[in-house]
Amino acid sequence: MRRSVDELRAFYSEPRGALVRRLLARRLEDAWGETNNCDVLGLGYATPWLDSFVGARRVIAAMPGGQGAEPWVSAGRNRSLLVDEKRLPFAAGSFDRVLLVHALEETDDARALMTEAVRALAPAGRIILITAARGGMWARSESTPFGHGRPFTRRQLENLVREVGLEPAAWSQTLYVPPWRPLLPMADGVEQFGSHLLPGTAGLILLEATRQAYARVRPRGLGQQVLAARPGLSPAPAPSPIPANSHDGVHSRDPAMAARRERP
């Protein structure tokens, strides 16, 4: 059973939710930047981040029926709607960017949900999956939304996107600080060394994927060179043969995430 929209809204109004909102916003900014003239779909409970997509032509918040929907106003109009996650009310190829947050962990059919998300994705579109990390401390805390449903490993997410015809392009982890309020002020410091010293303690995994037809093209965005100034998503190596030079100089382990990719 999904967490209700009221529970999710309450969580993101408290200090732990505010931290999650800020850390994920940083990575999405690095990943997609201003999304100029893009159509963006947030599926699950993505409204805490949808306002950050500056320059987008259209932004829609699609909330699953088991969760419930709340109004989300953008440009003076309500842009949220209640959907059947296995039959989205959008034409094929409607969105250049699709963001899944609080979507996969509590669905009863992750593959069906992903199939619909991919159907709504434009041929050259990009999708980011954000899920609770299996083994992370946030997945063990039932007082947060990430302690409910099924957490994922990176490999499980890679397998899932391949099953629906996508290819992993980049990945990252975040939220290394435990979900204990006295430790939240230390979050930024922990983020700086967590990916190197405590990779197994990350609370969230982010995985970006594209259609297989575009997977072998030189990546732009998350898969491009990242610098040490700020942590970011790094390329997601796949078992299937991909040219070794397809991700300029970025190592495959959880990186120090950083500079914004060149945006299409």
N, C-alpha and C positions, 0 to 999 in steps of 0.2 A: 504494500500500500504506500502510495506517495505521501511525502510530507505535504501538508496543506499550504496554500499560498499565504495564509495568515501566519503559519509557523515560520515560513521562509522570510516574510517581510519583517517579523519580529526579530529574527536572528540577525538580519543585516542592519538593524537599527541599534544593535548592541556593540560593545567594543570588539568582540571577536569577529563579528560580521563586517565591521568597518575595516578591520585589518585585511580580511580576505578580499574585500572589494578593492582596497588600495593596491595590494600586491598583484592581483590579477589584472587590474587596469594598467599597471606598468608593463606587464608582459604583452597585453593586447596592443598597447600603443607601439611597442617595439615591433610587433608582428605585422600589424595592418595599418598603423598610422592614421591618416585622415580619411582613408577610403573614399577619395573623391569620385563622385558620380557612380558609386556602387549601390546596388540594392543589397541590404543586409537583413538576414533573418536570425533572430535569437530564438532558440527552441529549448523549452524547459522553463527555467527561471533565470533569464538573462538580463532583466531590466536594470540591475545595478550597474551594468557596463554599456548599455546601448547608447546612452547620451554621449559617450566618448568618441563615437564614430563620426568625427567632424567631416563635413563635406559629402556625406552619403546622400544619394538621391532619394532613397526610401529605406526606412528601418521599421521592421515589424517584429513584435514580440508574440510568439505563438506558445501558449501555455497548455499543457496536456489536461485532458478532462479529469483524470484522477487527482490532479493537483488543485485545479481551480484557477481562475483568472482574476486579475485585478486591473483596473484602468492604468494605462501608461500613456501619458500625453506627450506628444512631440509635435512641434510646429503648430500648436493649437488644436490638434486633433488626437483622439484616442487611437493608438496604434497597436493595441493588444487584442487578442482574440483567443477564445477557447477552441482547442482543436482535438481531433482524434489523431493521436500520434502515429497511428498505422495507416492513416489516410489523410494526409495534409491537404488543405483546400487551396493549393497553389498549382499553377501550370508548371510543366516540366521546364527546367532551366530558368526559373524566375529570379534566382538570387546569385550574386557574385561572391558573397561571403555568407557562410552559415556558422553560427556559434552555438554549441551545445553545452549548457551548464545545468546541473541538476536534471539531466534528461535521461542518462543511461543507467545510473545506479539503481533506480527503482522501477524501471520498465519491466514488464513481464516478457518482452520479446525485443532484445536489443537489435537483433538483425533486421526485424521488420521496421523498427524506428529508423535505423540507419539507411535502409533501402529508400524510405520516403524522403529522408533528408538529402540523399544523393540525387533522387529524382528531381528535387527542387533546385539543385545546384547547377549553375551554368556550366557549359563545357570546359571553360578555362577557370572555373571558380575554385575557391579555397575554403576549407572547412576546418574548424578547430574544435576538438573534443576536450572538455575539461571534466575530470572525474576525481573522486577520492582515490588516493593511492593505497593499494593493498600493502599492509605492513606499516603504514604511517600511523602516527598517533591520533590524527584527526578522525581516521576511520574507526577508531576504537572509542570515540567519545559520542555517546548517544545524546548528549546535550547539544550537539551541532547537527545540521542536516547531513553532514558527511559520515556520520556514524550509523546511517540507516541504508538498507539496500546492499547492493553488491559493489565493493571497491574493485579497482582494476590494477593490473600491472601494465607496464609499457608494452610488453609482448602481446598481452591479451588485446590491447587496443589496436596494435598493428595488425593482428590477425583479423580483428573485426572489420577494420576498414578495407582490408584486402578481400574479404568475403563479399563485400558490396561493390567491388570494382574500383576502389581507390588505391592509391599508393602512399605510404607514409612519406612525408617530406621533411618534417622537423619535429622536435619534441623538447620538453623541459619539465622540470619539477619546481615546486615552490612550497611555501608554508612549512618551513623547517621547525619553527618554534612550536612547542607543545600548546595545546588549546587551554592553557591555564592562565587565567587573567593576570596574576602577578608577573608572569613572564612576557606578556605581550609587548611591553615597552622595549624588550630586547630583540624584537623581531627583525629589525633592519640589520642589526649586527650579525644575528644568526644566519640571515639570508646570504651574507657575504662569504661565509665559509662553509655553509651547510652543504652545498653541492659537491664540495671537495672532501669534507671530513665526515659528513653525516648523510650520504645519499639515500640510505634506507629509511630515514626518518621523515622524508618529505610528506606533506599532507595531501598535495594535489599533483596530478600529472596533466600536462597539456600536450596534445598531439595534433599537428597539422597534417592534412592530407589533401591530395589533388587527384584528379582522374588519371588513370594509368596512361592514357594517351599523352598526357602532359608531364608525366613523372620524370621522363628522361631529359627534359629540357633543362638547361642551366637554371637553377632556382633563383628566384628573386624574393626577398623578404626574409622569412625566418631562416631559410637555409643558407643565406649568404654569410660572408665573414662577420664574426662577432668580435667585439673588443672587450677588454677586461674591465671597462668602466662600469658596466652594469650587467647583471645576469640576463640571459635571453634564451631563446629556443635554439637548439642545434640540430643539424641534420639527423634524420632517423635512418640508420643503415638497415638494409633489408637483406634477407637471405637470397632473394632473387638477384641476378647480376645487374648491377648499376655501375656505370663508369666511375672509377675511383676519384676522378677530378670533378665530379658533379657538384660538390659542395666545397668551394674554395677554402681549404685550409682549416676547416672547423672540425675539431675532434668529435668522436662519436659518444664519448661519455658525457654525463650531465655537465653542461658547460657553465662557465661564468657568462651569463646572458647579457647581451648588451646592445650595441648600436642598432638602430632601426635599419631594417632592410630597405633596399631600393623598392619603391612601390610601383606597381604597374600603372 
